[in-house]
Amino acid sequence: MDNTLESIERGLAIIDTLIKNDVMIWVSDGTIKYKAKEGTDQSRLDVLLKMLKAGKPGVIEILTQPEATRKTLQDRQRRLSTAFNDVVVLEEDLIRLSEIVKRRSNGK
């Protein structure tokens, strides 16, 4: 599974767009199948299918391995949260250090 955020993001955007345009998709034997709502404009459907073809790997991953995709996103969120917390702590430490330096400079 290609767990890149770009692949997941693209796949989710494509799936969302298809749903909003009343196109149902599923995977069968490694192939994406679709069914469009009756009366769907063919030119619109052509554009949607080209988009689907361009993002096929991410869409297949999400549809066939939703739990792995969820875990990937959860892990990335956890790492982002940890990095954010580290930045906040670093910023607080820098502010304290700045105040100490300022007090020392004023005390001289």
N, CA, C and O of each residue as an XYZ file, in Angstrom:
432
protein
N       0.834     -1.183      0.000
C       0.000      0.000      0.000
C       0.874      1.239      0.000
O       1.797      1.347      0.807
N       0.605      2.142     -0.861
C       1.333      3.401     -0.950
C       0.700      4.383      0.024
O      -0.268      5.067     -0.309
N       1.253      4.446      1.225
C       0.651      5.235      2.290
C       1.048      6.704      2.270
O       1.144      7.325      3.328
N       1.278      7.268      1.106
C       1.641      8.671      1.104
C       0.407      9.515      1.334
O      -0.690      9.174      0.891
N       0.596     10.610      2.024
C      -0.526     11.507      2.271
C      -1.090     12.046      0.964
O      -2.296     12.259      0.839
N      -0.217     12.263      0.002
C      -0.672     12.763     -1.302
C      -1.613     11.763     -1.969
O      -2.649     12.148     -2.510
N      -1.259     10.495     -1.930
C      -2.089      9.458     -2.534
C      -3.427      9.350     -1.819
O      -4.473      9.233     -2.458
N      -3.393      9.390     -0.504
C      -4.623      9.313      0.281
C      -5.490     10.543      0.034
O      -6.697     10.428     -0.176
N      -4.873     11.709      0.061
C      -5.626     12.950     -0.154
C      -6.283     12.950     -1.534
O      -7.459     13.287     -1.665
N      -5.535     12.578     -2.543
C      -6.076     12.531     -3.903
C      -7.207     11.515     -3.992
O      -8.256     11.797     -4.571
N      -6.994     10.337     -3.421
C      -8.019      9.304     -3.445
C      -9.301      9.740     -2.753
O     -10.397      9.510     -3.265
N      -9.166     10.368     -1.591
C     -10.348     10.840     -0.869
C     -11.083     11.930     -1.651
O     -12.313     11.953     -1.687
N     -10.333     12.821     -2.267
C     -10.959     13.889     -3.056
C     -11.724     13.313     -4.244
O     -12.817     13.778     -4.569
N     -11.157     12.314     -4.881
C     -11.807     11.682     -6.030
C     -13.070     10.952     -5.589
O     -14.125     11.098     -6.207
N     -12.962     10.176     -4.530
C     -14.131      9.451     -4.031
C     -15.232     10.427     -3.652
O     -16.394     10.213     -3.998
N     -14.888     11.484     -2.953
C     -15.862     12.498     -2.548
C     -16.527     13.131     -3.769
O     -17.745     13.305     -3.793
N     -15.737     13.470     -4.770
C     -16.279     14.083     -5.989
C     -17.231     13.135     -6.705
O     -18.287     13.552     -7.180
N     -16.862     11.869     -6.781
C     -17.721     10.890     -7.433
C     -19.048     10.737     -6.682
O     -20.113     10.687     -7.298
N     -18.977     10.666     -5.378
C     -20.192     10.548     -4.569
C     -21.105     11.759     -4.791
O     -22.316     11.617     -4.960
N     -20.504     12.942     -4.786
C     -21.294     14.162     -4.988
C     -21.925     14.218     -6.377
O     -22.918     14.915     -6.585
N     -21.347     13.485     -7.321
C     -21.885     13.446     -8.684
C     -22.667     12.164     -8.954
O     -22.877     11.784    -10.106
N     -23.097     11.501     -7.877
C     -23.941     10.308     -7.965
C     -23.323      9.168     -8.778
O     -24.005      8.477     -9.534
N     -22.012      8.995     -8.599
C     -21.329      7.862     -9.232
C     -20.877      6.931     -8.111
O     -20.090      7.321     -7.249
N     -21.375      5.715     -8.130
C     -21.018      4.720     -7.139
C     -19.814      3.934     -7.674
O     -19.776      3.557     -8.845
N     -18.840      3.695     -6.803
C     -17.660      2.922     -7.223
C     -17.396      1.810     -6.224
O     -17.751      1.904     -5.049
N     -16.761      0.751     -6.722
C     -16.323     -0.349     -5.889
C     -15.178     -1.041     -6.620
O     -14.932     -0.799     -7.802
N     -14.491     -1.901     -5.891
C     -13.359     -2.633     -6.471
C     -13.726     -4.107     -6.538
O     -14.213     -4.692     -5.570
N     -13.484     -4.686     -7.696
C     -13.726     -6.112     -7.911
C     -12.525     -6.686     -8.662
O     -12.208     -6.259     -9.772
N     -11.874     -7.646     -8.044
C     -10.689     -8.275     -8.641
C      -9.625     -7.256     -9.035
O      -9.010     -7.368    -10.095
N      -9.417     -6.276     -8.187
C      -8.391     -5.268     -8.429
C      -8.761     -4.212     -9.459
O      -7.937     -3.369     -9.813
N      -9.993     -4.257     -9.937
C     -10.454     -3.299    -10.940
C     -11.553     -2.431    -10.343
O     -12.430     -2.919     -9.630
N     -11.494     -1.146    -10.644
C     -12.540     -0.251    -10.173
C     -13.746     -0.367    -11.096
O     -13.635     -0.244    -12.316
N     -14.880     -0.605    -10.490
C     -16.149     -0.652    -11.213
C     -16.943      0.581    -10.810
O     -16.747      1.128     -9.724
N     -17.829      1.010    -11.678
C     -18.642      2.175    -11.351
C     -20.044      2.044    -11.911
O     -20.300      1.297    -12.856
N     -20.931      2.787    -11.301
C     -22.294      2.881    -11.808
C     -22.732      4.322    -11.589
O     -22.765      4.817    -10.463
N     -23.063      4.976    -12.681
C     -23.517      6.361    -12.616
C     -25.031      6.399    -12.532
O     -25.726      5.517    -13.036
N     -25.517      7.429    -11.893
C     -26.956      7.636    -11.801
C     -27.522      7.775    -13.213
O     -26.916      8.411    -14.076
N     -28.670      7.184    -13.434
C     -29.310      7.268    -14.741
C     -29.532      8.731    -15.106
O     -29.995      9.525    -14.287
N     -29.199      9.070    -16.332
C     -29.375     10.439    -16.809
C     -28.154     11.329    -16.591
O     -28.202     12.527    -16.870
N     -27.057     10.746    -16.091
C     -25.832     11.530    -15.889
C     -25.291     11.975    -17.245
O     -25.200     11.184    -18.183
N     -24.940     13.232    -17.327
C     -24.373     13.798    -18.553
C     -23.094     13.045    -18.907
O     -22.196     12.920    -18.074
N     -23.008     12.550    -20.125
C     -21.865     11.730    -20.545
C     -20.556     12.510    -20.522
O     -19.517     11.954    -20.165
N     -20.587     13.775    -20.893
C     -19.344     14.562    -20.873
C     -18.848     14.742    -19.440
O     -17.643     14.705    -19.191
N     -19.762     14.936    -18.508
C     -19.382     15.041    -17.097
C     -18.823     13.710    -16.617
O     -17.811     13.674    -15.917
N     -19.474     12.628    -16.990
C     -19.012     11.303    -16.592
C     -17.622     11.023    -17.163
O     -16.783     10.439    -16.477
N     -17.371     11.421    -18.381
C     -16.046     11.236    -18.983
C     -14.965     11.932    -18.169
O     -13.895     11.369    -17.936
N     -15.248     13.154    -17.740
C     -14.286     13.909    -16.924
C     -14.069     13.206    -15.586
O     -12.935     13.076    -15.125
N     -15.148     12.758    -14.970
C     -15.045     12.059    -13.687
C     -14.246     10.770    -13.815
O     -13.443     10.442    -12.942
N     -14.465     10.046    -14.897
C     -13.725      8.792    -15.098
C     -12.255      9.030    -15.395
O     -11.412      8.229    -14.990
N     -11.926     10.114    -16.093
C     -10.514     10.459    -16.310
C      -9.848     10.789    -14.978
O      -8.713     10.390    -14.720
N     -10.568     11.519    -14.144
C     -10.058     11.859    -12.821
C      -9.841     10.573    -12.008
O      -8.821     10.418    -11.338
N     -10.799      9.672    -12.077
C     -10.696      8.396    -11.367
C      -9.488      7.601    -11.855
O      -8.744      7.035    -11.054
N      -9.300      7.564    -13.160
C      -8.166      6.830    -13.726
C      -6.837      7.425    -13.252
O      -5.895      6.690    -12.957
N      -6.763      8.754    -13.179
C      -5.524      9.420    -12.744
C      -5.194      9.112    -11.286
O      -4.020      9.044    -10.921
N      -6.197      8.929    -10.464
C      -5.961      8.661     -9.046
C      -6.268      7.239     -8.635
O      -6.486      6.961     -7.455
N      -6.288      6.338     -9.597
C      -6.678      4.947     -9.362
C      -5.941      4.278     -8.203
O      -6.596      3.645     -7.376
N      -4.614      4.383     -8.097
C      -3.936      3.679     -6.994
C      -4.439      4.094     -5.609
O      -4.674      3.244     -4.750
N      -4.599      5.387     -5.398
C      -5.077      5.859     -4.097
C      -6.504      5.441     -3.818
O      -6.841      5.078     -2.691
N      -7.344      5.490     -4.840
C      -8.741      5.089     -4.678
C      -8.829      3.608     -4.335
O      -9.574      3.222     -3.434
N      -8.083      2.789     -5.038
C      -8.103      1.343     -4.764
C      -7.619      1.071     -3.341
O      -8.209      0.253     -2.634
N      -6.567      1.738     -2.922
C      -6.054      1.557     -1.561
C      -7.118      1.866     -0.528
O      -7.335      1.091      0.403
N      -7.779      2.995     -0.695
C      -8.783      3.419      0.275
C      -9.958      2.450      0.298
O     -10.445      2.096      1.372
N     -10.414      2.020     -0.866
C     -11.572      1.141     -0.931
C     -11.277     -0.281     -0.472
O     -12.141     -0.940      0.105
N     -10.072     -0.752     -0.724
C      -9.752     -2.139     -0.372
C      -9.097     -2.279      0.996
O      -9.151     -3.343      1.611
N      -8.476     -1.196      1.470
C      -7.781     -1.260      2.755
C      -8.118     -0.040      3.611
O      -7.221      0.714      3.990
N      -9.393      0.161      3.917
C      -9.771      1.354      4.673
C      -9.149      1.415      6.063
O      -8.829      2.499      6.551
N      -8.976      0.274      6.697
C      -8.392      0.266      8.040
C      -6.913      0.675      7.994
O      -6.445      1.405      8.868
N      -6.192      0.216      6.997
C      -4.785      0.612      6.849
C      -4.685      2.108      6.551
O      -3.784      2.787      7.044
N      -5.620      2.617      5.740
C      -5.633      4.052      5.447
C      -5.917      4.848      6.704
O      -5.274      5.866      6.960
N      -6.885      4.384      7.494
C      -7.214      5.065      8.746
C      -6.017      5.083      9.693
O      -5.722      6.103     10.316
N      -5.332      3.944      9.794
C      -4.161      3.870     10.667
C      -3.052      4.805     10.182
O      -2.388      5.458     10.988
N      -2.857      4.866      8.884
C      -1.851      5.782      8.328
C      -2.179      7.220      8.703
O      -1.311      7.963      9.161
N      -3.425      7.606      8.510
C      -3.830      8.972      8.848
C      -3.714      9.229     10.352
O      -3.303     10.312     10.768
N      -4.072      8.243     11.155
C      -3.964      8.372     12.600
C      -2.504      8.536     13.025
O      -2.192      9.376     13.869
N      -1.613      7.737     12.443
C      -0.186      7.835     12.763
C       0.365      9.202     12.362
O       1.116      9.821     13.116
N      -0.012      9.666     11.175
C       0.465     10.970     10.717
C      -0.064     12.086     11.615
O       0.655     13.038     11.917
N      -1.328     11.966     12.043
C      -1.904     12.966     12.941
C      -1.171     12.966     14.279
O      -0.902     14.026     14.844
N      -0.851     11.787     14.778
C      -0.128     11.682     16.045
C       1.248     12.345     15.929
O       1.668     13.080     16.823
N       1.948     12.078     14.816
C       3.262     12.693     14.615
C       3.159     14.206     14.509
O       3.989     14.935     15.051
N       2.138     14.669     13.809
C       1.930     16.110     13.671
C       1.641     16.743     15.024
O       2.156     17.814     15.344
N       0.818     16.076     15.807
C       0.483     16.582     17.136
C       1.722     16.639     18.023
O       1.929     17.614     18.745
N       2.539     15.600     17.970
C       3.778     15.576     18.756
C       4.708     16.693     18.316
O       5.295     17.380     19.152
N       4.844     16.876     17.026
C       5.712     17.947     16.514
C       5.185     19.303     16.951
O       5.964     20.175     17.334
N       3.870     19.492     16.898
C       3.283     20.762     17.323
C       3.569     21.006     18.800
O       3.945     22.112     19.190
N       3.388     19.967     19.625
C       3.662     20.111     21.058
C       5.124     20.442     21.307
O       5.433     21.261     22.172
N       6.029     19.816     20.558
C       7.451     20.117     20.695
C       7.739     21.569     20.327
O       8.546     22.225     20.986
N       7.097     22.069     19.295
C       7.289     23.455     18.878
C       6.784     24.401     19.955
O       7.436     25.403     20.249
N       5.631     24.100     20.548
C       5.075     24.949     21.600
C       6.018     24.998     22.794
O       6.272     26.067     23.349
N       6.535     23.836     23.188
C       7.471     23.787     24.306
C       8.734     24.576     23.968
O       9.236     25.333     24.799
N       9.242     24.402     22.762
C      10.428     25.134     22.336
C      10.164     26.637     22.355
O      11.003     27.414     22.811
N       9.007     27.039     21.863
C       8.672     28.462     21.862
C       8.606     29.005     23.288
O       9.110     30.094     23.564
N       7.986     28.251     24.188
C       7.918     28.682     25.591
C       9.312     28.789     26.192
O       9.600     29.736     26.924
N      10.177     27.829     25.892
C      11.554     27.874     26.388
C      12.300     29.081     25.826
O      13.053     29.734     26.549
N      12.099     29.380     24.554
C      12.753     30.546     23.949
C      12.258     31.841     24.573
O      13.042     32.769     24.769
N      10.982     31.918     24.886
C      10.436     33.116     25.541
C      11.055     33.277     26.923
O      11.462     34.376     27.299
N      11.127     32.173     27.686
C      11.753     32.240     29.014
C      13.215     32.666     28.907
O      13.684     33.509     29.672
N      13.927     32.074     27.954
C      15.330     32.420     27.767
C      15.476     33.889     27.399
O      16.373     34.568     27.900
N      14.615     34.378     26.540
C      14.641     35.779     26.141
C      14.406     36.686     27.343
O      15.063     37.717     27.490
N      13.467     36.298     28.199
C      13.194     37.099     29.403
C      14.387     37.098     30.351
O      14.714     38.125     30.947
N      15.034     35.949     30.489
C      16.219     35.860     31.349
C      17.336     36.744     30.809
O      17.963     37.492     31.559
N      17.582     36.654     29.499
C      18.627     37.476     28.874
C      18.291     38.952     29.034
O      19.173     39.763     29.319
N      17.042     39.301     28.855
C      16.611     40.697     28.986
C      16.817     41.191     30.421
O      17.293     42.309     30.621
N      16.465     40.373     31.424
C      16.653     40.768     32.820
C      18.131     40.917     33.154
O      18.527     41.830     33.879
N      18.936     40.015     32.618
C      20.377     40.079     32.875
C      20.971     41.340     32.250
O      21.828     42.000     32.837
N      20.486     41.663     31.023
C      20.981     42.863     30.339
C      20.572     44.133     31.087
O      21.348     45.085     31.169
N      19.373     44.145     31.624
C      18.896     45.313     32.375
C      19.545     45.420     33.733
O      19.645     46.514     34.288
N      19.987     44.304     34.278
C      20.603     44.279     35.600
C      22.046     44.740     35.596
O      22.594     45.040     36.656
N      22.662     44.804     34.460
C      24.077     45.154     34.393
C      24.282     46.630     34.416
O      25.420     47.096     34.366
